[in-house]
Amino acid sequence: MIKGIKVMLIPNNKQKTKLFQFAGSARFAYNWALAKEQENYNSGGKFISDNDLRKEFTQLKKTDEFKWLNSISNNVTKQAIKDACISFKRFFKHQAKYPRFKTRKRNNPKFYQDNIKIQFNSTHVKFEGLSSSKKQNKQQLNWIRLAEYNRIPFGKDVKYINPRVSFDGLNWWVSIGIESEDSISNLSNSGIGVDLGIKDLAICSDINKPYKNINKTKRVKQLKKKLKRQQRQVSRKYDNLKESKVFEKGEKPKKTKNIIKLENKIRKTHHKLNGIRQNYIHQTTTNIIKRKPSFISIEDLNVSGMMKNKHLAKVVQEQCFYEFRRQLEYKTTRKGIKLRIISRFYPSSKTCHKCGYIKKDLNLSNREWVCPKCGCIIDRDFNASLNLRDCKEYKIVNG
Ligand SMILES: [Zn+2]
């Protein structure tokens, strides 16, 4: 099975410039190939193979106008042309919409690296062709520092799949796939029901202790406050800008240096918040998996439905339910644990786990489950997690 790993890069200024150049040429080559396919298609021609396009591209590089492309590693543009052909082919086969051109505004900078030539050591990654000189000291430009040491395995036997380099508006990242063998370990006989919620992130049926809602911690609250303040500042700056002079129709005010600075700060805060949330979800899902259940049951949450409710939408988005499920899905698959998805219409919180009585008019503010039939008193979410564990109607999403 292929495991994906993504690690942040710490390039120096020279390397940063090069990375943007590479991404720019990848976009250029992609658009060029797409335009060629389009032109050909509109005049009644059939699909042009990426081989033919690449030959034409090589000729293009010999002309004066496009000789700047020669300073870019060949593999970058080669793969971009391939990608354009693939997306055009998918449209041909009615598998995808008509491919769009990549623009600076819509698409994050991104390019491909050759999977044989890319190299890693414990601290750095080597890209191809950042330096045009073969001299040893100039070759150092090719080695970019990694933000996490020893995360990506290296050595003679390691094969990398589809390495990509991308920029998210703030940082550069390298992502690769690695073939890894699954370790199916001895699983325990029991399963775990997981009830996801707003008050706490998750309640598991095997331990009566919830995973807290990370958004209620002091650190996240502080960051959210900071974000709000920065957003207010920037919108005030925009207002001032709009009032400063009369703009003609279609004319947009040009961003001032201060606005750009502030927007970068906002991006950074967003990034921090995201990191904290993402990290917490990873810790939680890994923690559940580590207990080696034979199966995990979760409710099929109607996330898009909840997003329609204004009050819920923000909370749900912050809780990252979708990400939680995505992680559970791939982590259980790796360990050979079955992931059971239970219909969202199953009344997990309205049913008494002890006697099966269904209480129709359950009040959401009631944190405690008090059964009118058998009289048992139990935490409401814990009761729900037990019901999810024992529910016999489910869909298995892996294996
Ligand atoms: Zn009962």
Residues whose N, C-alpha, C, O or C-beta is under 5 A from the ligand:
A	BS01	ZN	C352 K354 C355 G356 Y357 C371 K373 C374 G375
